[in-house]
Structure formats: C-alpha cells, structure tokens
Amino acid sequence: MPVNGENNLTLLGNQHTKYNYEYDPDVLETFENQHQSNDYFVKFNIPEFTSLCPITGQPDFATIYISYIPDVKMVESKSLKLYMFSFRNHPGFHEDCANLIMKDLIKLMEPRYIEVWAKFTPRGGISIDPYCNYGKPGTYFEQMAKERLFQHDIYPEKIDNR
C-alpha cells in the first residue's frame, strides 16, 4: 500500500533480494515521515554488523546503534539492513565506519538530528566504541548535538553485548 500516495520502495516485500558484499549506499531508500509536526526518535539496533580491518583484513564485529529525529524523509528498514550488510567486505577502521554510516544517512534523509554509536567487540583486549552525531545547522538540534556529544558516555555503561 502506498504511503502518502507514493510507492517508491523497491526492497520491502521483494522476494528476489540481492545481497551486495561491497559497500553500497545506493541501496538505501526512504519514505515520507507521516508525523513531520512531531519531534521523535527512531532507533535502530544492529547487533550483527561486520566490516574488515583495513590493515589485517580480519573481520570486525559490532553492534551499531542509530538514533535519529526525522524531518521529511525516513530510512526504510530493509534497505538499511542491506546497506549495513554491504559493509561485510568494506575495509574501514571503526571510527570510519561509524562516521560513514552517519554521513550517508544525513545525505539520504536530511534528518533533524542523528547519532551513531558503534560498539565493536574487543580485538587484542581493546574495544573501540566510536560515537558521532549531527544536528541540522541553524536549528536547536545543532545545539542538542553539541550537548549530547559533550555529555556522551559521561557515566559508565552496562556492557552486555560483548
């Protein structure tokens, strides 16, 4: 059924899904936010993210948390799943992956606010958990992004995904 008269989603319900093992932001699709007058968070938890270490080629595993406040467009979840899957053979440091995900979603949706927190499983006894965020310039979301960044991880967290 079309959302707001649009039916531009090609992946949702498609029984012939192709999985791309190479980084592919073009697989991302959007639909119109039906509650544009509201500020609200949408959160995705992706516990099976994988990418490759650009130096050793070894796999890196993470849980990726994406939280955003939509404006006009929202990301369709199946396309997001396929996008995340496309990192499978992507050689990128942890910080690069988190920032790339955030920048791709900003380009796609132009959200009011977005944050990406990647919690990688330890390798060599060290876990790396990059956090990045963005607030739409010229709005109070820009200030919100600064405040959330300054306050990020100020209190110890409960680690239950490693």
C-alpha positions as CSV (number, residue, x, y, z in Angstrom):
1,M,0.0,0.0,0.0
2,P,1.5,3.4,-0.9
3,V,2.5,5.7,1.9
4,N,1.1,9.2,1.3
5,G,0.4,8.3,-2.4
6,E,4.0,7.2,-3.0
7,N,5.1,3.7,-3.8
8,N,8.8,4.1,-4.5
9,L,10.0,1.3,-2.2
10,T,11.6,-1.5,-4.2
11,L,13.1,-3.7,-1.5
12,L,10.3,-4.1,1.1
13,G,8.4,-7.3,0.3
14,N,10.7,-8.1,-2.6
15,Q,11.3,-11.9,-2.7
16,H,14.4,-11.6,-5.0
17,T,16.6,-9.6,-2.7
18,K,20.3,-9.5,-3.8
19,Y,22.9,-9.1,-1.1
20,N,25.9,-6.9,-2.0
21,Y,29.1,-7.8,-0.2
22,E,30.7,-4.5,-1.2
23,Y,29.9,-1.1,0.4
24,D,26.8,0.3,-1.3
25,P,25.0,3.4,0.0
26,D,22.8,3.5,-3.2
27,V,20.7,0.6,-1.8
28,L,19.2,3.0,0.8
29,E,15.6,4.0,0.3
30,T,13.3,6.5,2.1
31,F,9.7,7.1,2.7
32,E,7.8,10.2,3.8
33,N,7.6,10.9,7.6
34,Q,3.8,10.9,8.4
35,H,4.4,12.9,11.6
36,Q,6.5,15.8,10.5
37,S,5.0,18.1,13.1
38,N,6.3,15.9,15.9
39,D,9.9,15.6,17.2
40,Y,10.5,12.0,18.0
41,F,13.4,9.5,18.0
42,V,13.6,6.4,15.8
43,K,16.2,3.9,17.0
44,F,17.8,1.0,15.1
45,N,19.9,-1.6,16.9
46,I,22.1,-3.6,14.5
47,P,23.8,-6.4,16.6
48,E,25.4,-8.3,13.6
49,F,27.4,-5.6,11.9
50,T,30.7,-6.7,10.3
51,S,33.4,-4.9,8.4
52,L,37.1,-5.7,7.7
53,C,40.2,-4.3,9.3
54,P,41.9,-2.3,6.5
55,I,45.4,-3.4,7.6
56,T,45.0,-7.1,8.5
57,G,41.8,-8.0,6.6
58,Q,40.4,-9.6,9.7
59,P,36.7,-9.2,10.4
60,D,35.5,-6.7,13.0
61,F,32.1,-7.2,14.7
62,A,29.9,-4.6,16.3
63,T,26.5,-3.6,17.5
64,I,25.6,-0.3,15.8
65,Y,23.0,2.0,17.4
66,I,21.4,4.6,15.1
67,S,19.1,7.1,16.7
68,Y,17.6,9.9,14.6
69,I,14.8,12.6,14.7
70,P,13.3,12.5,11.2
71,D,12.3,15.6,9.2
72,V,10.6,14.9,5.9
73,K,12.2,11.6,5.0
74,M,12.8,8.3,6.9
75,V,15.0,5.4,6.1
76,E,13.2,2.2,5.1
77,S,14.5,-0.6,7.4
78,K,15.0,-3.4,4.8
79,S,17.2,-1.0,2.7
80,L,19.1,-0.1,5.9
81,K,19.6,-3.8,6.6
82,L,21.0,-4.3,3.1
83,Y,23.2,-1.2,3.4
84,M,24.6,-2.5,6.7
85,F,25.2,-5.9,5.1
86,S,27.2,-4.2,2.3
87,F,29.9,-3.3,4.9
88,R,30.8,-7.1,5.1
89,N,33.9,-6.7,2.9
90,H,34.5,-3.0,3.5
91,P,38.0,-2.2,4.8
92,G,37.4,0.5,7.3
93,F,38.6,1.5,10.8
94,H,35.9,1.5,13.4
95,E,35.7,5.3,13.5
96,D,35.5,5.5,9.7
97,C,32.6,3.0,9.6
98,A,30.6,5.0,12.2
99,N,31.1,8.3,10.5
100,L,30.5,6.9,7.1
101,I,27.1,5.5,8.2
102,M,26.1,8.8,9.8
103,K,27.1,10.8,6.7
104,D,25.3,8.5,4.3
105,L,22.2,8.7,6.4
106,I,22.4,12.5,6.6
107,K,22.8,12.7,2.8
108,L,19.9,10.4,2.3
109,M,17.3,11.8,4.8
110,E,18.5,15.2,6.0
111,P,17.3,14.4,9.5
112,R,16.8,17.0,12.2
113,Y,19.2,15.1,14.4
114,I,21.1,11.8,14.1
115,E,23.7,9.9,16.2
116,V,25.6,6.7,15.5
117,W,27.3,4.7,18.2
118,A,29.3,1.7,17.2
119,K,30.2,-0.8,19.9
120,F,32.9,-3.1,18.5
121,T,33.8,-6.4,20.1
122,P,37.3,-6.4,21.6
123,R,40.3,-7.4,19.5
124,G,43.7,-7.6,21.2
125,G,42.0,-6.8,24.5
126,I,40.7,-3.4,23.4
127,S,37.2,-2.5,22.3
128,I,36.6,0.7,20.3
129,D,33.3,2.4,20.5
130,P,33.1,5.5,18.3
131,Y,30.2,7.9,18.7
132,C,29.3,10.6,16.2
133,N,26.3,12.9,15.9
134,Y,24.8,15.8,13.9
135,G,22.1,18.4,14.4
136,K,20.6,20.3,11.5
137,P,22.5,23.7,11.3
138,G,20.6,26.7,12.3
139,T,18.1,24.8,14.4
140,Y,18.0,23.9,18.1
141,F,19.1,20.4,17.0
142,E,22.5,21.8,16.3
143,Q,22.9,22.8,19.9
144,M,21.4,19.5,21.0
145,A,24.1,17.7,19.1
146,K,26.8,19.6,20.8
147,E,25.3,19.0,24.2
148,R,24.8,15.3,23.6
149,L,28.4,15.0,22.3
150,F,29.8,16.8,25.4
151,Q,27.7,14.6,27.7
152,H,28.2,11.3,25.8
153,D,29.3,8.4,27.9
154,I,29.9,10.5,30.9
155,Y,28.6,7.7,33.1
156,P,29.9,4.1,32.9
157,E,27.6,2.0,30.8
158,K,26.4,-1.6,31.4
159,I,28.2,-3.8,28.9
160,D,26.0,-6.7,27.9
161,N,26.7,-7.1,24.2
162,R,30.2,-8.5,24.4
